[in-house]
């Protein structure tokens, strides 16, 4: 069935209809295959939240309900794009083509393989509708047609047996990547395999030696997929069955408003010791690890990385006496610990009729505990049933730490608001930019963009795969993306923190921070990476300041202006745009002068520490007229100051406000006393006695 304009209009009109009734009314639509249309409607509904870009495009054909259920979400597909290398892609198990489409963005050529004819037809239609003219569709089994050589090879083996039952072992999937591993590695620079989120990570590493990275990807704390990444065309000895595997595990969870990320080496978990809860510990905070950590098997490492106690050997929750705010998971404030007994279960049901219940290493499941206690699900209360080291079974009542923080911030405002009238807060440059804070690498999102400022590749940026011809190319004004934090072992056996970036061509580069991996969560570490400038805060500043009428407060060589514009202390300007400056002064703010001449000023980022080279932007501009700060200056002198003029008897401060700082100062002792001379670039000479202007002359 082709998507004619009439079919597309029909699908739009009936997008929210009951498809079962729609099928029963097929006689009313003789020109339309109602069963096919109903399947298209159902598939689009499944994609509304998972794949909004496709669901909103009525020119796309859906391969059916089952492919729509099994396809990747937009978030996870884009994440896989960040793992690709090179300019060519071969997707050996195409399916609906979602992964192939997103992974092939910015690539020169991609090949999509699919055995089912109707999916190939849908893919051809969709790639054309999406403007993806770089994807070639090949119908048939990729193994029979021949596996092509490509920079990146991707496949998602089918996880259903011939009888339709689900399988999770790699050797039972189709195609069998265990037997194909060596051939695939010799045909690509990078091999990416998507496997079931139910697969056992330790078992997978035994079956597939030589794994470089394992990515555990979740959406809203639900594990969606495991991605195995291999560096292809590598030494066979490194991928042999006897080779020791120590991949980097990347735990990624796309939450509603943020992203949880935790990276570690597999052997680091094995070498870590579980720091069990001491008997005399004063536990105040409870930490529920993200589902990706549990899936990856990071059970002991959080104790080492974040300084927390493990509740018990088999109880995968953690506690501490002080807040560990960067723990990858949910954080709760403990209100009460209750002994587990039949009497207490009945009591808590009456005391807290509504709560969110979870159990870890506990005799009862969450549903059983809810049924026996009579507690309804929901509310702000959380009840964890678990086993504590040396103590036994406990019920822990707590609140999410976010709720506590919000209450602490909002409650005083509510109480004050009862007694005072509401006031509209004054807008200042500081308030406009207060949330634009310098961030640490552990707070950067994957895919954050950086502008490269130099022509040549900086010596601190080491390419993952050196290429002399490429590495001597011009890099200025190219946009690179942050690819994540990696661990690299130094000559002393210590794990060092590396920042990985991806160039516009997809090549990976690493920046050695010189810091240990255990310092990864240090938010006070805000590196100035040579030759690179983060674009996110610059775009935020541009959004907040563009088009605003402000007063320029600074007056020195940081103001890059034409010779015809006199350097002034206070100038009313309009912000035209904010662009990239230099490494030391990242912001270049373009302003319109009242005389109609453009100028720019170089500043550092908002809320950054001042230094000798630059000044934060909020110190350079003001929303309010700064002249109000000088109530003692007469109105006549203000008019002269605004016109950049001076007159005899003006004070030092009034002259500085009018003409700006002089090029040089000079103090001369005379019989009449100390004379202070100010020399300006336009050869004007001003002489002051006792802080008052006494003479204006032109130097020869």
N, C-alpha and C positions, 0 to 999 in steps of 0.2 A: 504494500500500500504506500503510495507516494503522498507526501505532505503538500497537497494542493492548497491554495488559499481557502477553499471551502472547508477542507478537513481541519486546517489550523483554526479557522473561526469556530468550527464545531467544538474542538477540544477546549478552546478558551471559554465558550459559553457553558460547557458542562463540566468545568474543572472541579466543581465542588458537589456535583450530583452523586447520588447513590448509584454506583456502577451496576449493582445487581438489578435494580429497577430499570436502569438504562438498557441493559441487555434484554430484559423482558419486553421493552417497547421498541424492539428492532424493526417492527413492521412500519413504524412511523418514519423511519429513515432508510428507505430502500436503496439509496445510492451510497450508503456507508456501511462498511464492515464493523458492526457495533461491537463484536467481541474484541476485535483488534483495537478499536478506539478506546474501549473500557480498559484494556490492558495498558494502553498509553497513558490514560488518565491516572490509573493506579501507580504506574511507575513514576510519573511526575510528582505525585504526592509523596512518595518515598524519598524523593530527591530534594524536596523543598528546603529542608534543614541541612541535609548532608551535602548537597551540591547545588546551592542556590543559583549560581551562574548558568548552569545547564537547565534547571527547572524553569527559569524565567524566560528562556529562549524558545519560542514556539516553533522555530525552524528546525529543531533537533528531533531526531527519531530515537525513541527509547527501545532498547533491545528486549524489553520484557521485564516482568516483575522480579524474577530470580536474578538476572544480571544487575538490576537496580539495587537489590538487597546486597549483593556481593561486592559491588564496585567500591572503590576507595572514596572517602569524603574529599571535599575540596581542600581542606586543611592538610590532610595526610598526603594527598597527591602533590601539593605544593612543597611539602616537607621533603618528599622523595626527590623533587627537582633539585633541592640543595645538595643532594648526595651525588648527583651525576658529575661526570667529567667529560671534557672534549666536546666535539661538534657533531658526533653521530650517535644515534641510539637505535638499538634493536630490542623491541618488546616482543618476546617469543610467545606470550600468552595474552593476547590483546583484550579479550572480553569486551566491555563497553567502550574501551579506549580512553577512559578517564586518566589513568596513569600515563599512558602514552602521550596524550595531549599536553598535560601539564609538565611532564618531564622533558618534552621536546621543545618547550618554549626557549627561544634564543639559540636553538641548535640549527645547524645547517641542514641536516637530513635525519629522518627517523623512519624505521620500517616497523609496521604493525602486522603481526601474524595472528590469524584466528581461523580455527577449523570450521566454525559454524557460518554458513552462508548469510543468514539474516543479520548476524552481528557485523559481518564485513560490509554489507550494504548500508546498515545504519551508520557504521564508522565513516564510510566514504561521504555520506550525506552530512554527518555532523562536523567532520574536519573541514569540509568545504564551507559550511555555514559559519564556523568559528574562525575562518580565515587561516587555518593551519595548512598552508599549501606545501609545507616541508615534510609531510608525512605520506609515505607510500604504503598502501594497503595490499597485503598478500594473503590470499585465501588458501588455507591448507595447514597441515601440520608442519611447524617450523623444523622439526627433526628430519622429516622426509624432504622438504623443500631445500634444506641445507641451511645450517646456522651461519649467518654472515659475520664477518669481522666488523666490529664497531668499537668506538671509544667506551661506550657503556652498554652492557647487556642487562636487561631486566626480565624477570619472569616471576609469575605467581602461580605455582603448581596447583592443579585442581586437588581439592581435599575431600573428594567423595569416591568411595569404592564403586565397583560395577553394580552392586545391589542398592546403591543410593545412600548407604550409611556413611557417616563422617569418619575420616581418618586423620590422625595427627602426626604420626611418625613420617619423617621425610621420605624414607624408602618406600612408603605405601602411596605417596602422592604421584600425580601424573603431570608432567614428566618426572622421572626419578632423578633428581638433581644430585643425589649421592654418587650415582654411576656416571653422570654427565659432568661432574665438577671439573675434572682435568681438561676436558675438551673445551668447556666454556671459558675457563681461565686463559687458555692459549689464544682465544679469539677476541679478547677485549682488554682494555686498560682497567676497567672496573666492572665487577659483577655484583648485581643487587638482586637478592632473592627475598620475596615476601612469603612468610610462612604463617601458620596458624598462631593466634595469640595463646592457644592452649598448649603449644609445644613446650617441651622441657628444655630449658637453655643448656643445662649441662649435657644432656643427651645429644643435642644438636651439635655442640662443640666436639663431641666424640666422633660423630658421623662426618663432620665437615671440618677437618683440620685446616689451619691457615686463615681462619676468619680474622679480618682486620678490625671490624667494628660490628657491634650488634646494637640496633636501635629499637628500643621498646617504646612504641607510640600509643598514646591513649588520648581520648577526647572526653573531657569532663569526668575524669577518674574512672573511665571504662577502657580497658586495654583493647585496642583495635587490631594491631598487627605487630609482628616482629620482622625486622628487616636485617638480613645478613649482608654484609658488605665485604667483598674480597678485592684486593688489588691484583688485577689480572696480569698475564704475561710475566709472572714472577718465577722465582727460583723454585723448581719442583721439590727440592729438599724441605722448603719451608711449608709446603702444603702436603707433605707425606703423612701417612697414617700414624707415624711415630712422632711427628713434630709436636712440640709443646705449644698449646694455644693459649694466648693471653690477650684476648681482644679488649678494646675499649668499649665499655657498655654505656650507651647514651639513653637516659630515661627522660622522655618528653611527654608532658601531659598538657594538652591545649584546654585550658579552663575557659570559663565564660568571659572573663575580663583580663586574664593574664596567662602566663605559661609557667609550669613547673619544669625545672630541668636539673638533672643530677647526672654527672659523668664519673666513671670510675674504671679501674682496671680489674679484670676478673681475679687475678692473683692477689690484688690488694684485699679483696673480700676474704679470700682463703687465709691470708696472713693476719687478719684482724681478729682480735679477741672480743667476745661479748662482755661488755661492762655491765654486769647484772646489778639490779637495784640493791643497794645495801640495806640491811635490816633497820638501821637507824636513820635512813635518809628522810629528809623533809621534802617530799615531792609536791611541787606546786603547779607544774605544767605537764600536760599529757600531749604526746605527739602521735598522730596516726599517719604512718608513712603513705606516700602516694602509691597507687596500685602498680605503677611502673617499677618502683623499687622492689616490691614484693615479687613481681613477675621476674625481675632480673636476678633475684636471689641476694639482694643487698640487705642481709639481716644483721650482720655484726658491724659493718663499716660505718653506719650512722653514729655508732657510739664513739668511734675514733674521730670522725669528721666534725661532729657537732657537739661533742662533750655531753652526751645524754646517757641515761641508764636504760638498759633493756629490762622490761618488766620481768621476764623470765626467759629461759632458754628457748622455749617454744611459743612464747607470747610475743608476737611481733608488733608491739607498741612500745613507746619509749616515754621516759619521764625525766624531769630535771627540777632543780630547785630555783633556777633563774631562767628567764626567757631566752630561747634560742630562736630568734625571729626568722632566720633564713632556712629553717628546717624544711625539706621538700615534702610537704604534706599539710594536713590540717593540724592546727594548734588549738589546745583547749586549756582553760584555767580550771584547775581542780577545786571543787567546792567541798566535796565530802567523800570519804572512803567508807563503805558499808560492808560489814561481814555478810557473806553469802549464807542465808538460812531461809527456811520456809516462812518463819515469822517475819523476817525483814522484807521478804518479797511481797507479802501481803501489805505490810506497812507502807512501803514506797509507792505502791499502787494508789493508796489513798492520799499520800502526801503530794505526789507528782502524777496527776492523772494523764498527763500528756508529755511525751519525751521521745527523742530519737535513740534507738537502742542498737548497740553493736556488741558482738562478743568475739574474743580472741583467746583461744586455748581455754575454753570454759565448758563446764558440763552441759550447759543448755545452749541451744542455738538462739539467735535473736528472736525468731518467731515463737519459740517455746517460752522464752523469758517474758515476752510481751503477753502471751496468753495466760501464763500463771500469775503475772502481776496485775493484769487488767489495764496496763498502760496503753493509751492510744498513741499512734505514731504521729510525730510532728512537734511543733513548738520550738522553743529556744533551749530547752533542757536536753542534755546528752547523757546517756547512761551506758557505760562500758562495763561489760562483764569479762573478767580476765583472771589469770593466775599470776600472783606476784612472788618473786623469788624469796623463799624461806618463810613466806607468810601464808600463802594459800589463796583460795578463791575470794575475790573481792568484786564489789559493785562500785564503780567510780562515777560519781555525779559531777558533771562539769558543764562549762559554757565555752562556745567558740571564742577564741581570743579576739577576733574581729568585732564581735558583738560587744565585748567588754570595753574595747577601745572607743567604739562609737558612742556608747553610753557615757563614758567618762568625758568625751568631748562635747556631746550634745546636751547632757543634763544641766550643766551649769548655765548654758545659754538659755535653756527653757526657763529655768528658775529666775534668771535675770530679766528675761523678757516679760515675766508676769508683772514686774514692778516698774519697768521702763518701757517707753515707747520705742517702736522699731526705728532704727536709724539705718539709712543707706550708707554702706561703707564708702569712704572716699577712695577714688581711683588714683593710684600712684603707679609709677613705673615699676616699683618694687612689687606691688600687688599684681600687676599684669604678668610679671615674670617669675613670681615666687615659686611656682611649681616646676620650673625648668631648672632642675638640679643636676650638677655633675654626677655621673653614675660610674659604678665599678663594672668591670667585665662580667662579673657574675649576675649583673642586672641587665645586661644587653640581651635583646631578643635576637634569635637567629634570623638572619636576613637584614639586620640593621645596616644601613648604607653609610659608606665612608668615601670621601673624595680624595683621590691621590693628588698631591700638590707638586711633586717634583717631576722632572723630565725622565730621569733614570730610576731604575729600581734601587731602593735604599738597601744598604748592606745588611740592615737588621731584618729585612723581609726575605726569608729563605724559601725558595720554591720547593714544593714537594717532589716535582719531577723537573730537574734543571733542563733548560733549553737555551743555549747561549744566544741563538738568533732572536728568540723571543724576549729573553731577559734583558737585552740591550735596546729594546724598542722604547718609544716614547710613552710614558704613562701619565703625563700631566692631564688633569681634569677628567680622568676616567673614574667611574664609580665602582667601588668594590663592596662586597657584602661580608658581614661577620658570619663565620661558619661554625663557631663554637670554641670551647675550651678543651684542649687536649693535654694529656700527660705524656711526658717524655723522660726517660731515665737518663741521668747524667753519669759521668764516669765514677762517681762515688756511690751509685746505686740509689740515689734519691730521685723521687718523682717531681719533675719541674713542670710548671704551668706554661703552656704554649697557647697563644691566641691564633686561631686559624682564620684566614680571610680567603675569599674567592674573587678572582679578577673577573672583568666583564666577559672574558673568553672561557670562563669556567675553570681556570687553573688555580690550584690551591697553593697558598703561601702561609708560612708560619712566622710569628713574631715571638721571640724568646723573652719572657718577662723577667727571668732571673729569680722568680719566686717559687716556693714550694707549693705543691698541689693542696696541701692542708691549709694554705692561706687563700684558697680560691674564693671563699665566701667573705673575705675582708672587704667591706664596702668603703673603707678609707683609701683603698688603692685605686687611684684614678689616673691611669697612665696617659701620657702624651706620646702617642705612637708616632715615631718619626715619619714625616711625609704624608700622614693621613689625618683627615679631619672628619669628625662625625657630622652627618648631615641632619639628623633628627632635631637636635636643639636649635640649629640654624633655621630650619623650616618652622619650628615652633615660634621662634622670635619674629620671623618674618610675618607669620600669621597674626601675632599679637600687636605688632608695631606698625605694619604697613598702613599708610593713609592717615596716621595720627599726627596732629599738630602738637609738637613738643618744644621744649626749650633746651638748646644745646648748652651744656655746662662746662665743657672742657675747652682748653685753649692752649695748645702746644703743637708740636710737630706731628702728633697723631692725626690731626685734621688735614686731610689731603685735599687742598683747594687750589683754585687758579690764583695767579698773582693778583688779579683784580679784586679778590675778596680779602678784606682785612680780617685778620684773626681777632675774634671778639670773644669776650667772656660769656655773655649771655645772648643767644640768638634764637629768635623764634623760627623754627624750621618745620617742614613736613617730611615725614619718613616715606621715602619712595619705595625702598626695598631693603632687605637684609640678605647679603650674599656671603660667600666664603672669603675669609681673609688669609691669614697665615697660620702656621702651627702655633705661634705664641699669642697671636691676637686673632682668633678664629672668625670673629664677626667683622664684616665690613658693612657699615650702615650708610646707605646712600640717602642724602637729604636734599631738599630743595630750599635754597636760600631765598629770603624775601626779594632779593634783586633778580631772581629767576635763574641763578647759576647753580648748577649741581655741585655737590661736594660729598665727600665720604669721610667717615671716621672709623678707625680700627680699634676694637675693644675686645676684651676677653668675654667668656660666656657668663650668663647671669649667675649670681650667687657663687662665683669662683673667687678664690683668694687673690687679693691684689698683689702685684709684683712690680718690679722696676720697669718691666717691658710694657705692661698693659694694665688697663683698669676695667673692672666689670661694667657692663653696659648700664646698669641702673645708677652708677655713679656719674654717668656722662649726660644723662637726660633727666628732665623733670616735666611733670604734667602741669604743675602750677608755675605761674610767672615768678621767677626767682627774685625779682626786684622787691617783692613784698617782704623779703627778709631784711630790707634796709629802710625802716620807717623814718630814720633821721635825715635822709637825703631829701632835699627840697625838690618840689615839682619842676622848678626851672632847670636844676641840674639833671633831673631824670630825662627831660626832653633832650638835653645835650648828649647825655649818655646814649640814648636810643639812636641819636643821629651820629654817633661816633665822633663827637666834638668835645673839646675841653675849653676851660676858661681859667683865668688867674684866680687863685684862692681855692681851687678844688683840692680835696684831700687825696692822699695816695690811693685810697680805696676807690674813690670816684673816678680817678683817671684810669686805674686798672680796669674798672668795669666798662669804661668807654672805649679804651684803645687796646686793652689786653696787656699781656706781659711784655715788657721790653726785651729787646735782643740781648742787652747786657746792662748791668747796674754799675754805678761808680760812686764812691764817696770821696769828697775832697774837703780838706780842712782849709778854711779861710779865716780872715780876721773877724768876719761877721758871724762865724760859726760853721757848723758842718753842713755842706751842701750835698744833696743826693741827686745824682744825674741818671736819667733814664734815656738810653739810646735805642731808637727803633729802626727797623729795616728800611723805612722810607726816608732815612737821614734826619728825622726829627729828633731834637734834643730838648728834654724837659728837665728843669731844675727845680728842686724842692728844698725849702728851708722850714725846719720845724714841722714837717709833715704837710706843708701846703705848697701848691704850685705857684712859683714866682716868676718863671720865665719859660717861653717857648721859642726855640730857634731852629734853623735849618743848618746842619753841618755841611761844610764844604769838603 
